[in-house]
């Protein structure tokens, strides 16, 4: 495993573009500027060959210099971490210097993209510093507690860091005229949904068909009922939030709402338009979930979408029930546009669960052999068509073009808030 900070930074930057900001020394940190797939960037690396990568006053000063330079030049900054934290032999001075790194990271939050790549054990002040950034990527040997993406090895982790810099640092421009009809995988978009309306499915193939190229999914193991991913769409980097019926039937829970809220706030702070793909029967039912904080996390998601000023468009593919309908970028929360596919179902509550409550006496009053048929008729009566609840009902084949046009027509915006770790 390569541990030298100079070698690690040369792997991160494009060939022959790295320029050191100061000569290498025993400070424990090397910082440099260069390009990543042509995108200008600043990066620093802790020196794992000295004292386990521990950093003191001079090393922290170099990290602050790198962050402040990136802010002045409006380019991404990446940290390549392998560090045991503050140098104990420097005492409180090292601790104070670590606090200055935290302060610089927070000052830059929401102003420029900040990426952390953890290529070995990262503890103490180094762990906190990386956790304050927008995207945290770890190799197999790195800390995984706050990771957005876990790579199998150092090379894959560095490649993911480079891809993050490219997506966030060179976002591109929306060009609806260049959007091809149908999907990018040569199949109709609705073919990625099962014929049985009640059957679960993995939403990620649908997202790959909707976007241009392979998306970069973040926090995949955490709350898999919600997918959060970055990708290119119509020539522009966008953020995608999607319910995933493969897990919990696509229901929202506390972990999923919190995961989505953090992602929405990051996209808003970094001026990334949002696509929201919804197929959900609502929030996970039952009072037993309140100790998990579903109300608080649900409020965080409501706040994140209502606060966001970037263009944000919602597509309902199959169903949207209850509070989840509102929380996932509804028109009431200021969505730029809300579209639905034909046959989409909207309801205040999952009709299959609501009917036995609302019509208990009526169901009990018919013979048992007629009860199922009556239940089905009452369920259908509970459903509302999308008309009047969405901006338009659109076909799957025209979906990519209509989404691109809606994003392009919305006023551009960028949140004025930072990206606090939720």
N, C-alpha and C positions, 0 to 999 in steps of 0.2 A: 504493500500500500504506500503510495506517495504521501509523504508528510511535510515536505518542504513547501513553505507558503509561495515561493516564487514559481515553482512547478505547478502548483494548484491554480494560481492565477493565470498562468500561461494557457492551461487547459480551458479555463473559463472564457478568456478573450479570444477573438479571432486571431489567426496566425499573424505574428509580427506586428500586432497593433498595440500591445501592452507598453505603456510608458509609466515608469515608477514616479510617484510623487515625491519620494525621498529615498535615499540609498538604504539598503538593508542594514540592520544593526541588531542589537540585543533587546530591543524594546518589546519584542514578542508579537509585533504586527507589521505587515507589509501592505501598503496601499498603492493603487495604480489607477490609471484611466486607460480606456481602449474602446473597442467596439465588439458587439455581440451580434453576429449575423448582420453587420452593418449598422446596428443601433448603438449610438454613443452611450457609454455607461462608465460608472466609477465602481471599483470593488476593493475590498480589503480582505486579508486572510490572517488568521492567528497562526503563530509559529509553533506547531506541535512538536518540533524537534528541540524546543527549549522549555524546560520546566512544565512539561505537559500542556503547553499552550497557554499557561497562565499569563495574564496581562496586568501591567502596572500603570503608573501615571503616564509614561511616554507612549505606551501602546494605546491607551484610551484616547490620548490626545490625537493620535493618528486616525483612529476611527471617527472621532468628531470632525476632524479635518475632511475626511472622505465624505461624510454625510453632508456637511455644510457646502462643500464644493458641488455635490450633486444637486443640492437645492438651488444654488446660484445658477447652475447651467441647465436646470430643469431636465435632468436625465435620471434614469434609474440608478440606484445604488444597491450593490449586493455584498453580503458578508459571507465569507467562507470560514466556518467555525469548527474548531477542534480545540477545546479549552477547558481547563478545570476551574476557570473563574479568576478572581483577583489574586495577585501575588501577595502571599501572606507576609513576606519579608518587608513589604512596603507599608504594612499596617493600614491605618485609617486613611492615609493619603490615597492608596489604591482604591479603597472603598468610595471615597469622594469622587475620584476620577471615573469610576464605574457609573456613579449617579449622573455625571455629566454626559456619558454616553446615552443613558436612558433619556435625559432631557433633550439631547440632540435628535434622537430617534422620534420622540413625540413631536418635536417642532416640525419635523419633516413629514409626519404622518398626514396623509391626505393631500400632500403637495407634490410628492414624487413617489413612484413605486419603490418599495423596499423589499428585497428578497433575501432570505437567509438560507444557506446551504450548509447543513451539518454533516461533516465527513468523519466524525469521531465523537467520543464522549464530550458532551457540552453541559457544564454545570455552573451553579452559582450565578454570578453576574452575567456570564456569557449566555446562560440559558434564558435569563430574563430579557436581555438585550435582543436576542433572536425572537423571543415570543412577542415582542412589541411590533414586529414587522408585519407586512401585508401577507407574505407567503413564506412558509417554512417548509423546507424540503430536507429530508434526511436520507442518508444511506443506511444500509443494514446495520452498521455499527454506531449510528447516531442515535440521539435521544428521540423518542417517538411521542412523547406526551402531548405536544402541541403541534405535531406535524400536520400540514395540509396534504402532503404527499410523501409516501415512503418508497424509496427506490431500492432496487436489489443490490446495488453496489455503488461505489464512488463515481464511476463513469456515468452511470444512468442518472445519478443525482445531479451531477454537474450539467448534463444535457437538459434535465428538467429545469434547472436554474436558468440556463441560457434561453430556453423556450419561454420561460416566464418573462424574462427581460424583453424578448422580442414582442410578445403579445402586449405587454403593458407599456413598453417604451416606444413602440412603433405601431400605434393602434390603427392607422390607415383611415380611409374615408368611406362613408357609405355610398354605394353606387347601385341603386335598384335596377338600373338599366342592364347591368351585367348579370343579374340573377337569372338562372335557368329555371324553367318550370319543372314541376314534379319534385323529385328528390335528387340528391347528389349520388345516391347509390343505385339509380336506375329502376327503382320500384316506386309505386305510388305510396305516399306517406301513410295512408290509412291501412296499407297492407302490414304495417308493423304492429297493428292492434289486432287482438284475437276477434274472431267472429262472435264468440259468446260474450255478450256484454258484461257478464259477471266474472269472467276469467281474468286472472292476474297475468301480468306480463312485465318484462324488463323494458323500461322506457329508453334506456341508453342507445339501442340501435336506432330508434326513431330520432333521437337527437343527432346522431351521426349523419343520418340522412337529411336532416334539416339544415345542418351547418355545413360550411365549406371546409373539408379536411377533418382530421382527427382531433376531437376536443381534448382539453386538459382538465380532467376532473379533479376537484379538490375535496379533501376530507371524505374520501370514498368510504372508508370503513365506519365512520361515525354517522349515525342516523341515515342508513341507506334508503329509507323511505323518501328522503329528499335528495335530489341530485343537484350539486352546484358545480358548474363547469365554465371554463373560459374557452372561447373558440372564435374563429373567423366567420363572419356572416356578411354577405354583400360587400366584401372588401374591408370590413371593419371588425376590430376586436369587440366582442360583446360578452356579457355575462349571462348565463342561462340558469334559471331555477326551475326545476321540474319535479313534480311528485312522481314517485316510482311505485306503481301498483304491485310490483314483485315483492315488496316488503310492507307489511301491515296494510296491504290493500291500497297503499298510497295515502293512508291517513296521516295527518299531522300529529306529532307528539311534541313534548317539551324539547327534546334534543334536536329534532328536525327543525322546529321553529327557530331555535337559537342559532343553529348552523346557517339557516337561510338568512336570518337577520344580519349576522356578521358579514355574509357574502354581499348582500344588497348594499350595506353601508360602504363596503370597500369599493364596489363598482361605482356607487354614487360619488364617493370622494375622489376617484380616479377618472371620472368622466366616461365611464363605460356604459353604453346603452344596455338595457336589460330585456331579455326575452323570458317570459314565464309560461311554462307549459303545464296545464292543470288537468288532472284526472284524479279526483279524490272524493271519497264519501264523507269527508269531514274530519273532525278531530277524533283522536282515539277516545272512545267513550268510557264513562265510569268515574266515580268520585275518587277511586283509588289512585288515579294518576295525578291528582292535585299535589301530593307531596313531591312529585317530580318537577313541579314548577310550571305546569302547562299553561296556566293563566299568565304568569309573569313572562314566560318565553313567547307566548302568543301575542302579548302586548308589545314585546320587543319587535316582533315581525310586523305587526300593524304600524308601529312607529317608523320602522325602517322604510317601508314602502310609502307611507304617507309623507315622509320627510324628503324622499328622493326627488331630485329635479332633473335627472337624466331622462332621455326618452326611454319609455318602458311600455312594452306591448305584451298582452296576455293572449294566449291561445288555449281555449278549452276544447279538449279532443273528445271527451266521452261523458263526463259528469262533473259537477261541482256542487257540493251540498254544504249547507250550514255556514258556520263561522269560517271554515277554510275557504269558502268561496269569496268571502270578503277579504281575508288576510292575504291571499295570494294575488296581489296587484289588481284588485277590482276597480271598476270605474269610480266607485265611491271614494277610493283612496287616491284618485287622480291619475289613473293609468292613461297613457297617451292614446291607447286604443285597446279594445277587447274584442276578440274574434272567437267564433265557435264553429265547429264542423257540424254538418247536418246530423240530426239525431241526438245532439247533445242534450243532456238532462240537467236541469237546475231545480233545486228544491231547498227549502228551509232546513230540512233534516232528511236523513236517509229514509226514503219512503217505506222500505221494508221494515224498518224499526219503528217508524212513526205510526203506521196504520194500526197495529195491534193496540197502541195506546189511545189513539184518537177514536177508533171505531170498535172498542172492546165489546160494548153491548150489542152492536149490530152484528158483529161476527159471531157472538155467542147465541144470537137469536135465530140463526139458520141451521139447517141440518148439517152434520159433520161432512157429508159427502159434497155439499155445496160451498163449504167454507174456503177451500183453496181458490176456487174460481172467483169468489167475492173478494178475497184478499188481493188477488191479482188485479181486478178491476179498480179497487180502491187505491192500490199502489200507482197505477197509471194515472189516476185522477189527481194524485198528489204532485205529479211532475209538471213542470212548467217549461214551455218551449223557450229557446233563447231569444225569440223576438221581443224587442223592447228592453231586454236585459243586457244585450251586447251591441256593439257598433254594427256588426254585420255577421251573417252566417256565410262562410266561405267554403269552397270545395278544397279537398286536400291538394289537388294539382295547382291551384292558384295561391296556396298558402305562403310559400317562400316569397313570392313577388309582393303579396299584400303586406306581409310583415315588414319587408324591406322598405316599402313605400311609406308605411305608417311610422317607422323609426326615422326615416329621412324627413318626413313632414313635421315631426315634433320639434319644437324649439330646442336647440342644444342647451345643455346645462351641466353644471358641476357642483356638487355639494360643497359647502363651506366648512364642513366638520372634519375632524380627524377620524382615524379608523381604530377605535378602541377595541382591544380584544374582548369579545363577549364570551 
